[in-house]
Amino acid sequence: MKQIIYFLSLVVFTGFISLSAQAQKKMPAFTFEDLNARPFTNTNIKQGLSTIVFFYDPYCEHCAQQADWIRESEAAFKNINLVWVSTEDLQPIQEFKAAHFGGTTLDKLYFVRDTKWKFDTYFGYTVAPGVYLYNKDNILLKSYSKETPAIDFLKALSGK
């Protein structure tokens, strides 16, 4: 009898862990602040498209390189949501955006502020540059915590 109870407990526990892992792979419901100090949530991004979430610091050289690679391959990112999240003040974020994406034609490019330091709560601990790739169904495909060429993002999103 003890073996049956142990077995059933193990099955239930394993199922719970499996469901928890699946839930963590889905893009979290998040709330940040756009550059006009308005709430920006996951519902603000265009649905049905892949999404890349960047955790960055405007003073980070690796983050700047990341942005430059995206900009150099701008046409390949036209139908991908690009969400850049920083905990910094507004001015450095605006300067970073202007320096790396000024004049861009990307219309799914979002720069937001994490004024309440909640990024880790939503996405898990990372360092800048931290990058999270989600497919069109908002399922996490891959994450990075280092400078990564833009071509790697495109390969991961296309399943290659």
Protein Blocks (a to p, Z undefined) as FASTA:
>chain_A
ZZmmmmmmmmmmmmmmmmmmmmmmpccddddddfkopacdfklpcghiacddddddfklm
klmmmmmmmmmmmmmmmmcccddddfbdfklmmmmmmmmmgoiabfkbccdddfkopmmm
mnopadddddddddfkopafbdcdbdcdfklmmmmmnoZZ
